[in-house]
Amino acid sequence: MDRFTVSVGSYEVNCSLVSTAGRALVVDPGSEGARLVRLLAQKGLEPAAILLTHGHFDHIGGVHELQAAFPDLPVYIHPDDTVMFGHPFNQSPPDYPLAPRPANIRDARQLAADAPALGFTAPVETIHTPGHTPGGVCYHFPADALLLSGDTLFAGSAGRTDFPGGSMNRLMASLKALTALPDATLVIPGHGPHTTIAAEKATNPFLI
């Protein structure tokens, strides 16, 4: 499995392209959708699906441009966060205008079952990690010891819970669940530097 991560948008979201056999999952295309379309072409990749860790505007802003280029591209998100599409509070113009509800939305919890039909052959797991948002998820690739943690877990920190639907109690339970992953797991957060489960267990005040 191959992985390439690029920072997109003024909120500097980590958007990852995770691929096997030329088929890529585009994780959190928060902005610059046209740039991501070009990047896929440069790398010779065909997108299999868009994966969203949650529904905040800075993580979904590039979805419409990707679907304009690839109209049948499915969008995976937890059902509890689909209400954020088109919600008047979920925008930050001019960089992040209101994002309409995309076509072909699918339940993120079905990703593992759907992956073979999408042409993505590496094992992938969706871990529901509410707290930052009700439908927050992390995407785990166990064979490659990789976790895309969205805004649940950061290097040295954790997601905010002061947005609508946030819950510190649920976030702490989600973080505890992530500590059960192997220590060597590489963590790519929604923003900021990469880390590992071992490093966060040793130094992150939310996990100690």
C-alpha positions as CSV (number, residue, x, y, z in Angstrom):
1,M,0.0,0.0,0.0
2,D,1.2,3.5,-0.8
3,R,0.4,6.7,1.0
4,F,0.9,10.4,0.2
5,T,-0.2,13.2,2.4
6,V,-0.6,16.9,1.4
7,S,-1.7,19.9,3.3
8,V,-4.8,21.6,1.7
9,G,-6.6,24.9,2.4
10,S,-6.1,27.8,4.8
11,Y,-6.8,25.4,7.7
12,E,-4.0,23.2,6.5
13,V,-5.8,19.9,6.6
14,N,-3.8,16.8,6.1
15,C,-5.4,15.1,3.0
16,S,-4.1,11.6,2.4
17,L,-4.1,9.6,-0.8
18,V,-3.9,5.9,0.2
19,S,-3.6,3.5,-2.7
20,T,-3.3,-0.1,-3.8
21,A,-2.9,-1.3,-7.4
22,G,-3.6,2.1,-8.8
23,R,-6.8,2.7,-6.8
24,A,-6.8,5.5,-4.3
25,L,-8.9,6.5,-1.3
26,V,-8.9,10.3,-0.9
27,V,-9.1,11.0,2.8
28,D,-10.4,14.5,4.0
29,P,-10.2,16.6,0.8
30,G,-10.9,19.7,2.8
31,S,-10.1,22.2,0.0
32,E,-8.2,22.5,-3.3
33,G,-10.2,19.7,-5.0
34,A,-8.8,20.7,-8.5
35,R,-5.3,20.4,-7.1
36,L,-6.1,16.9,-5.8
37,V,-7.5,15.9,-9.2
38,R,-4.2,16.9,-10.8
39,L,-2.2,15.1,-8.1
40,L,-4.1,11.9,-8.8
41,A,-3.4,12.2,-12.5
42,Q,0.3,12.9,-11.9
43,K,0.6,9.8,-9.7
44,G,-1.4,7.7,-12.2
45,L,-4.1,6.9,-9.6
46,E,-7.8,6.4,-10.1
47,P,-9.9,7.4,-7.1
48,A,-11.9,4.7,-5.6
49,A,-13.7,6.7,-2.9
50,I,-13.6,9.8,-0.7
51,L,-13.3,9.1,3.0
52,L,-14.3,11.8,5.5
53,T,-13.2,11.6,9.1
54,H,-16.0,14.1,10.1
55,G,-18.2,16.7,8.6
56,H,-16.6,20.1,9.5
57,F,-16.2,22.5,6.6
58,D,-12.4,22.4,6.5
59,H,-12.5,18.6,5.9
60,I,-15.2,18.5,3.2
61,G,-14.6,21.6,1.1
62,G,-13.0,19.8,-1.9
63,V,-15.6,17.1,-2.2
64,H,-17.6,18.9,-4.9
65,E,-14.6,19.4,-7.2
66,L,-13.6,15.8,-6.9
67,Q,-17.1,14.6,-7.7
68,A,-17.3,17.1,-10.6
69,A,-14.2,15.3,-12.1
70,F,-15.4,11.8,-11.0
71,P,-19.2,11.9,-10.9
72,D,-19.7,8.3,-9.6
73,L,-17.2,8.7,-6.7
74,P,-18.7,7.5,-3.4
75,V,-18.3,9.6,-0.3
76,Y,-18.0,7.7,3.0
77,I,-19.0,9.5,6.2
78,H,-20.6,8.5,9.5
79,P,-24.4,9.1,9.3
80,D,-24.3,11.3,12.4
81,D,-22.3,13.9,10.5
82,T,-24.2,14.0,7.3
83,V,-26.3,16.8,8.7
84,M,-23.3,19.1,8.4
85,F,-23.6,19.2,4.6
86,G,-25.4,22.4,3.7
87,H,-25.8,23.5,7.3
88,P,-25.6,27.3,7.5
89,F,-23.2,27.2,10.5
90,N,-20.8,24.8,8.7
91,Q,-18.9,27.3,6.5
92,S,-16.2,30.0,6.6
93,P,-16.4,32.2,3.5
94,P,-14.7,33.0,1.3
95,D,-12.2,30.1,1.6
96,Y,-14.9,27.6,2.7
97,P,-18.3,28.4,1.2
98,L,-21.3,26.3,2.2
99,A,-20.7,22.7,1.0
100,P,-23.8,21.1,-0.5
101,R,-24.8,17.5,0.2
102,P,-22.8,15.4,-2.2
103,A,-24.2,12.6,-4.3
104,N,-23.5,8.9,-3.5
105,I,-23.1,9.2,0.3
106,R,-22.3,5.9,2.0
107,D,-22.0,4.9,5.6
108,A,-18.4,5.0,6.7
109,R,-19.0,1.8,8.8
110,Q,-19.5,-0.1,5.5
111,L,-16.1,0.7,4.1
112,A,-14.4,-2.6,5.0
113,A,-17.2,-4.5,3.3
114,D,-17.2,-2.3,0.3
115,A,-13.5,-2.0,-0.2
116,P,-13.0,-5.0,-2.5
117,A,-15.8,-3.9,-4.8
118,L,-14.1,-0.4,-4.9
119,G,-10.9,-2.1,-6.1
120,F,-9.0,-1.3,-2.9
121,T,-7.4,-4.5,-1.7
122,A,-5.6,-3.5,1.5
123,P,-7.5,-4.2,4.8
124,V,-9.2,-1.1,6.2
125,E,-11.2,-0.5,9.3
126,T,-13.5,2.3,10.4
127,I,-13.3,3.2,14.1
128,H,-16.1,5.4,15.4
129,T,-14.5,8.0,17.5
130,P,-17.2,10.5,18.6
131,G,-16.3,13.6,20.7
132,H,-15.0,16.2,18.3
133,T,-18.2,15.6,16.4
134,P,-20.9,12.9,16.9
135,G,-19.9,11.1,13.8
136,G,-16.2,11.4,13.9
137,V,-14.3,8.3,12.7
138,C,-10.7,7.2,12.3
139,Y,-9.5,5.0,9.4
140,H,-7.2,2.2,10.4
141,F,-5.0,0.2,7.9
142,P,-3.8,-2.6,10.2
143,A,-1.5,-4.3,7.7
144,D,0.4,-1.1,7.3
145,A,0.2,0.1,10.9
146,L,-1.4,3.4,9.8
147,L,-4.2,5.4,11.4
148,L,-5.8,8.5,9.9
149,S,-7.2,10.1,13.0
150,G,-8.9,13.2,11.7
151,D,-9.5,15.7,14.5
152,T,-9.8,13.1,17.2
153,L,-6.1,12.7,18.0
154,F,-3.3,15.1,17.3
155,A,0.4,15.1,18.1
156,G,0.4,16.1,21.7
157,S,-3.2,17.1,21.8
158,A,-6.8,16.1,20.9
159,G,-9.8,17.5,19.2
160,R,-11.9,20.4,20.5
161,T,-15.2,19.6,22.0
162,D,-16.7,23.1,22.2
163,F,-18.4,22.9,18.8
164,P,-22.1,21.8,18.5
165,G,-22.3,18.1,19.1
166,G,-19.0,17.9,20.8
167,S,-18.5,15.9,24.0
168,M,-15.4,15.7,26.2
169,N,-16.6,12.5,27.8
170,R,-17.1,10.8,24.4
171,L,-13.8,12.1,23.2
172,M,-11.9,10.7,26.2
173,A,-13.6,7.3,25.6
174,S,-12.6,7.5,21.9
175,L,-9.0,8.3,22.8
176,K,-8.8,5.4,25.2
177,A,-10.0,3.1,22.5
178,L,-7.2,4.3,20.2
179,T,-4.6,3.4,22.8
180,A,-5.4,-0.3,22.2
181,L,-3.8,0.0,18.7
182,P,-0.2,-1.3,18.3
183,D,2.4,1.2,19.7
184,A,4.2,1.3,16.3
185,T,1.0,2.6,14.5
186,L,1.8,5.8,12.5
187,V,-0.8,8.4,13.2
188,I,-1.6,11.1,10.6
189,P,-3.9,13.6,12.3
190,G,-6.3,16.0,10.5
191,H,-3.8,18.8,11.1
192,G,-0.2,19.1,12.1
193,P,2.7,16.7,12.3
194,H,2.6,12.9,12.2
195,T,3.1,10.9,15.4
196,T,2.7,7.3,16.7
197,I,0.5,5.7,19.2
198,A,3.5,5.0,21.4
199,A,4.6,8.6,21.4
200,E,1.1,9.8,22.3
201,K,0.7,7.3,25.1
202,A,4.0,8.5,26.6
203,T,3.5,12.3,26.2
204,N,0.0,13.3,25.3
205,P,-1.8,14.8,28.3
206,F,-5.1,13.5,27.1
207,L,-3.8,9.9,27.1
208,I,-1.5,9.8,30.2
